[in-house]
């Protein structure tokens, strides 16, 4: 049973999460950037490109929970300092993942939004610690999780006093093998019916295929998503993680134009 902290009390009671001038839950918020922070050139070039294309926040991972312990695990503190520099250059607020309760406090010194990834959705100690933070929290849906389980995890954050929670649908694991995950866009109107929290969609992890990111981004906006989080890399072929699902800056810029046009059409038709 969901707690009243999540329940919508009235039609106009939706939460808008403010992140340094960006209003998540009002209009369309686009978060973009590389899966991993790899080096200064790669990050700054990508950051400037997504900023020019219309992104409002920069994403970049410095702690990478990889399936194999021998895969690139991220730059840690060095990566956070590079994100800090990218923010200074572009003015874009930073979204980055935190994996450990011990890291929440000091990662919060660099990040504007703390991301709780799919593998940690039910890490209740981490959720509670993030709930004590003053930073906004982006909570991704677990790959095997129901909507109710996901929302109960949001309750853990809210119950600690942090009201700035953003939900992120990133696909769930199914028997389908053509796509990386099965992007459950029915969760968007469902979450909007059940809660007051904003919800964004991650079509990069949701599909794992660049040719599907555009169509599913448009579909996400059409069904009411408050934003999108899209992986962009200046040279996807050289990316140290998730290179098969990253858009080039040019592809991203073309997609943003389509998204803005769709959003304007929907608002004009309402």
N, C-alpha and C positions, 0 to 999 in steps of 0.2 A: 504494500500500500504506500503510495507516495505521500510525502509530507507536505504540509501546506506551504512550505517555503518555495516549492516549485509550482504549485497550482496557480492557474490564472484566476484572479479574483474578479476581473471585469475585462471587457473587450479592449480597453485602452491602457491596460496595465503592463504592457510589455517592457522588459528591461532593455535599456540602451547602455552598452558598456563604452565608457569614454577612455580612449587611450591616446593621450597627448594630441587632442584635436580630432582624432578619428572616432566617429560614432558608429560602433558596431551594433547593428540592429535598426539602423536608420539608413535607408538607401541601400547601395550595394558596396560592400567593402571587399577589396581585392588584396590578398596577401600573396606575395610571390618572392621567389628566390631559390637558391640551390638547396638540394637535399643536405649537403654537407659543406661547411666552410673548409676550403682546402688551402687557400693561400690568399694573400692580400690582393693580387691582381685579379684573380678569378672572382673574388667577392665584390670588390669595388666596381669592376666592369659590369657584373650582373646587377648589382644594386642600382647603378646609374641607369642601366637599360630599363629595368622594370619601373623605376621612378618616372622616366620619360614616357613610358607607355601608359602610365596611369595607375600603377599600384600605389596603395596607401600605407602598406606595411611590408617590411622585409622579413622573410623567414630564412633561417639557416641553422643547421644542426651542428653542434660542437661536441655533443655526447651522442654516439650512434649505437643503439641497441641492435647489433647485427646478428643474424642467424648463426654465422660462423665466428668464432673468437679470433680467427686469423684475418678477417676482413677489416677494412679501415674503421677505426673506432672513434674518430673525431679528434680535434685539436685541443679540446678542453679549454683551459684558461686562455691560452693563446688565441683560440677561436673567438672567445667572448670579447677579447680586446680588439680583434679585427671587426667584429660586429659593432662595437662601440665606435670605431673609426668610421665605419660605413654609415652609421646613424648621423655622425657629425657632418659627413660629406653630403648626404642626401636629405636629411631631416626625417627619414622614415623610422617610425617606431619598430622595435625589434621583437620578433617572436622566435623563441628557441626552446628546445625540450630540456626538461630536467628529469633525471632518472632516480635520484637518491635523496632521501630525506635530509641527509647531511649537506646537500648542495643547494637546497632551496634558498637559504639566506644569502649566500654570496653570489649565486647566479642572479638573484633578484637585484643585485647592485648594477648589473649590466642589462638585463632583459626588461622589456616593457610588458611582455606577455609571457607567462610560463606555460609551456605546452606539456600536457600529460599525454603520452603516446598510447597507442592501442594496446601495447603489451603491458602497460602499467595502469590501465583503466581501473582495475580492481586492487591496486596497491593502496590499501586503505590508509596506511601510515603516511604515504606520500600525499594522498589526497588531503588528509588532515593538516599536514604541514603546509601545503599550498594554500589551504583555507585560512591559515594564520598570516599569510603574506599579504602585503598591501598591493601586490601586482594582480592584474587580471589573469585569469586561468583559462586556457583553451583545452577543453577535455575531448579527446578523440574517442570515438566508439570502439570498443574492443572487437576484434575480428570474429569472435564467436558469441557476441553479446546480444541479448534482446534489448529492445528499447527501454523496457522497465529496469533492467539491470543497469543500463547506461545512466538513466535518470537518477537512480538511487545513488550512483557514484557521484553525480553532481550534488546530491544532497549532503554528502560528506564534506564537500568544500563549503557549501552554503552554511552548514550547521556550525562551522568554525568562525562565521562572521564575514566571510568574503562573498560579497554579492555580485562581483564582477566575473561571472562565468559565461564562457562562450562554448557552445557545443559544436562538435565537428563530426559530420558523417564522412567516413573514409572507406566505406565498403566492408562487407563481411565475407567470411570464407564460406564457399559453397562447393558443390561438386564440379562446377564449371572451371575448366582449365585454360580456356582461350584468353580470358582476362585475369589479371592478377588477383582481383577480388570481385565480388558482385556488389555494385554500387546501389545501395538501397535508398532511392530517392523518395520512397513512400515515407521514410522517417521524417522528412522535412515538414510536410503538413501535419504529420502525427505529433511531432514535438511541439509545433506551434499551437496545436489544439490542447495539448496536455500541460504546457509550461509557459512561463513568461520570458524564458531565456532566448537569446538570439542563437540561430543555428547557421553554420556555414558548411560548405561541402568541399571535400578534397578529391577532385576527379583524377589526380595524378596517381595516388595510391589506389583509388577506387577502380581504376581500369588497368593501369600499368602499361598503357599503349598511347603514344602521342596522338595517333589518328583518332582516338576516341575522347580525348580530353576536351576538345572543342564542343562536339555534340552534347556531351554530358554536362559541360559547364552551362550551355544554353538551356538544357533541360532543367538543371538545378535552379537557375534563375526563374524559369517559367513556373516552377512549382513552389516558389516563394522563399528560396534561400536568401539569407541576409548577407551572404558573402561567399567567396571562393578562396581556396588556398592552392596555388598552382606552382609546381616545381619548374624553375627556369635556370638554365646554365648557358654560359657564353659558348661553350663547346661541349655538348652532351656526350660526344664520343670519348672525351677525356675525363668525364666525371668519375670520381672515386666511389660513388654510390648512386644507385638508381638511375644510371645513365640511359636505360631503355625507356624511361617514362618522363624525361625532362624535355621541355620545349626550348627552342632557341629564342633569343630576344625578338627576332622578327616574327616568329609564329605567335609568340605571346602578344605582341603589339597588335597584330591582326585580329586575334581573338578578343582582346579588350574592346576594340571598336565594335565588334558584333555584339558583345555583351551590353555595352552602353546603349546601342541602338535598340536592343530588345527591351532593356529596362525603361527607356524613354517611351517606347511604344506601349508597354504595359501600363505605365503611369498615365499616359494620355488616353488610354482606353477605359480606365477605371472611373 
